[in-house]
Amino acid sequence: MKKHILILGAGFGGIYTYKSLPKWVRNNCEITIIDKRNHFLFTPLLPEVAGASLDVHDIVEPIRDIISPHVHFIQSTVVSIDTKKQTVELPDRELHYDVLVSSLGSTTHFFGTPGAEEFSYILKDLDDAAELRNRFIDIFEEASRTADEQERKRLLTFMVVGAGPTGVELTGEAAELFFETFTDQFEDISASDITLYLVNGGDEVLSMFDKKLRTYAAETLVRDHVILKNNVRVSEVAADGVVTADGEFISAHTVVWAAGVTANSLTCSCGSFEVERGRIKVNESLVADNTNNVFIIGDMSLFPTEDGRGLPMTAQIAKQQGTQTGKNISRLLQEKPLEKFVYHEKGLLASLGSFDAVAQIKGFKFKGFLAWFMWRTIYLFNFASHKKRLKIMVDWTVNLFSHRDTTRL
Ligand SMILES: Cc1cc2nc3c(=O)[nH]c(=O)nc-3n(C[C@H](O)[C@H](O)[C@H](O)COP(=O)(O)OP(=O)(O)OC[C@H]3O[C@@H](n4cnc5c(N)ncnc54)[C@H](O)[C@@H]3O)c2cc1C
């Protein structure tokens, strides 16, 4: 009987595991991929969708376009697994596996901040990006209808909490949309009506970047009308603003929480996995502790590192872990020893909006339009389908000469 390889999650980890399975494995094993959505989502471009510089369909690829027709795809939600019975439970059935790969990603972490989940917007999924984009459009429409200046300013106060790559990229996109596109489109709204805060718990934005690039990013955002608030910790989110750890109330009609992520949990009905920092502990070959046929990869897994903190939750790590896991599945099936995963950092990139970015690649530092062009090119070539690459390239090129598309979705 054919061995059954079951892949949970068709994000970066899951898809790259599938793609790197050698031909002999694909031809001789049954392969099933399960995901709650029917598309692969290219998360690094979510801020561009929220900021209306890309269309929602630009950054997704149907899973069935990526996989071969003989591979089973089930659009469903994983409920739990049982490593003793070697089964995965879905709401309507149970599936047996011989080899399991779990790459179910992560979710927004609110750190228990009161009101954060209730009152803030997030940017984790395609729906979140579409919701934010619609919110921006709706708010500007509403503000344009009021003759009361104070009310207009209240409506047009926005805040992004968290100055890591997601917070910075979203703020850069929003700044361009608000201060360039919308101020041109709405005759009765001027730049002085709009307030866009970026609130940062640390003393600098993009803390993982080189000092010069961090400074450049902060200066660029401030030049683009962003009010940067460093060393400010949000202790509560309310319907009309936030309370800081110092007790200050900052009013904001729209708050976006981009301050943290935590791994999705995977419930094991046979007893629990070893979890630390919310992530499942794995060995150097990405196999979950106390198992020999369960690979946990991407944001979910806590890879052994010297400081015990695991590797960062990034697409490039999930992708490389997927590639390694595909190879290791082949070795496992041949009863060969597994190879250790070694992470090769390819570089750091962050867009700042307005055709500006910072990039740090193999010790070289880039900023400005050149960095933006590199950022754009590298992301483009990470798309599997030529159709999407072309579509994004056209959208970006059109954006160079025209306004963003502010059609409400
Ligand atoms: C806005 C944003 C910007 C980012 N920018 C960058 C960047 O510039 N560079 C970078 O390296 N990283 C970036 N990241 C991080 C990157 O997206 C993640 O690290 C990466 O996606 C992790 O890969 P993964 O395979 O672990 O999870 P994912 O790619 O998230 O895939 C998880 C999959 O599991 C599915 N799933 C989840 N739960 C279930 C369930 N119970 N049942 C069935 N299916 C389920 C999901 O639908 C999803 O398809 C960004 C993330 C966000 C949100």
The ligand as a Tripos MOL2 file, in Angstrom:
@<TRIPOS>MOLECULE
LIG
   53    58     1     0     0
SMALL
NO_CHARGES

@<TRIPOS>ATOM
      1 C1          1.2800   41.3660    7.0720 C.3       1 LIG1
      2 C2          2.4220   40.3780    7.1090 C.ar      1 LIG1
      3 C3          3.6070   40.6930    6.4720 C.ar      1 LIG1
      4 C4          4.6750   39.8060    6.4970 C.ar      1 LIG1
      5 N1          5.8250   40.1540    5.8420 N.ar      1 LIG1
      6 C5          6.8450   39.2800    5.8020 C.ar      1 LIG1
      7 C6          8.0330   39.6010    5.0700 C.ar      1 LIG1
      8 O1          8.1300   40.6730    4.4670 O.2       1 LIG1
      9 N2          9.0350   38.6830    5.0510 N.ar      1 LIG1
     10 C7          8.9490   37.4910    5.7080 C.ar      1 LIG1
     11 O2          9.8950   36.6960    5.6380 O.2       1 LIG1
     12 N3          7.8470   37.1710    6.4230 N.ar      1 LIG1
     13 C8          6.7940   38.0180    6.4880 C.ar      1 LIG1
     14 N4          5.6670   37.7060    7.1960 N.ar      1 LIG1
     15 C9          5.6490   36.4540    8.0070 C.3       1 LIG1
     16 C10         5.2590   35.2510    7.1570 C.3       1 LIG1
     17 O3          4.0040   35.4600    6.5630 O.3       1 LIG1
     18 C11         5.1780   33.9930    8.0160 C.3       1 LIG1
     19 O4          6.3390   33.8570    8.7790 O.3       1 LIG1
     20 C12         5.0040   32.7600    7.1260 C.3       1 LIG1
     21 O5          3.7980   32.8640    6.4000 O.3       1 LIG1
     22 C13         5.0140   31.4880    7.9650 C.3       1 LIG1
     23 O6          4.7840   30.3870    7.1400 O.3       1 LIG1
     24 P1          3.9340   29.1520    7.7040 P.3       1 LIG1
     25 O7          3.9320   28.1140    6.6540 O.co2     1 LIG1
     26 O8          4.3980   28.8190    9.0690 O.co2     1 LIG1
     27 O9          2.4710   29.7610    7.8750 O.3       1 LIG1
     28 P2          1.5080   30.4100    6.7970 P.3       1 LIG1
     29 O10         2.2330   30.8320    5.5930 O.co2     1 LIG1
     30 O11         0.7180   31.4280    7.5340 O.co2     1 LIG1
     31 O12         0.5480   29.2060    6.4190 O.3       1 LIG1
     32 C14        -0.3260   28.6250    7.3470 C.3       1 LIG1
     33 C15        -1.4810   28.0050    6.5760 C.3       1 LIG1
     34 O13        -2.2420   27.1970    7.4700 O.3       1 LIG1
     35 C16        -3.6150   27.4330    7.2680 C.3       1 LIG1
     36 N5         -4.2850   27.1370    8.5320 N.ar      1 LIG1
     37 C17        -4.1090   27.7360    9.7290 C.ar      1 LIG1
     38 N6         -4.8320   27.1150   10.6850 N.ar      1 LIG1
     39 C18        -5.4760   26.1000   10.0690 C.ar      1 LIG1
     40 C19        -6.3540   25.0780   10.5300 C.ar      1 LIG1
     41 N7         -6.6990   24.9430   11.8180 N.pl3     1 LIG1
     42 N8         -6.8350   24.1920    9.6120 N.ar      1 LIG1
     43 C20        -6.4970   24.2870    8.3040 C.ar      1 LIG1
     44 N9         -5.6440   25.2150    7.8230 N.ar      1 LIG1
     45 C21        -5.1460   26.1110    8.6950 C.ar      1 LIG1
     46 C22        -3.7060   28.8810    6.8320 C.3       1 LIG1
     47 O14        -4.8830   29.0930    6.0740 O.3       1 LIG1
     48 C23        -2.4300   29.0410    6.0070 C.3       1 LIG1
     49 O15        -2.6400   28.8050    4.6340 O.3       1 LIG1
     50 C24         4.5630   38.5590    7.1800 C.ar      1 LIG1
     51 C25         3.3600   38.2430    7.8150 C.ar      1 LIG1
     52 C26         2.2980   39.1320    7.7780 C.ar      1 LIG1
     53 C27         1.0120   38.7660    8.4620 C.3       1 LIG1
@<TRIPOS>BOND
     1     1     2 1
     2     2     3 ar
     3     2    52 ar
     4     3     4 ar
     5     4     5 ar
     6     4    50 ar
     7     5     6 ar
     8     6     7 ar
     9     6    13 1
    10     7     8 2
    11     7     9 ar
    12     9    10 ar
    13    10    11 2
    14    10    12 ar
    15    12    13 ar
    16    13    14 ar
    17    14    15 1
    18    14    50 ar
    19    15    16 1
    20    16    17 1
    21    16    18 1
    22    18    19 1
    23    18    20 1
    24    20    21 1
    25    20    22 1
    26    22    23 1
    27    23    24 1
    28    24    25 2
    29    24    26 1
    30    24    27 1
    31    27    28 1
    32    28    29 2
    33    28    30 1
    34    28    31 1
    35    31    32 1
    36    32    33 1
    37    33    34 1
    38    33    48 1
    39    34    35 1
    40    35    36 1
    41    35    46 1
    42    36    37 ar
    43    36    45 ar
    44    37    38 ar
    45    38    39 ar
    46    39    40 ar
    47    39    45 ar
    48    40    41 1
    49    40    42 ar
    50    42    43 ar
    51    43    44 ar
    52    44    45 ar
    53    46    47 1
    54    46    48 1
    55    48    49 1
    56    50    51 ar
    57    51    52 ar
    58    52    53 1
@<TRIPOS>SUBSTRUCTURE
     1 LIG1         1 GROUP 0 **** ****
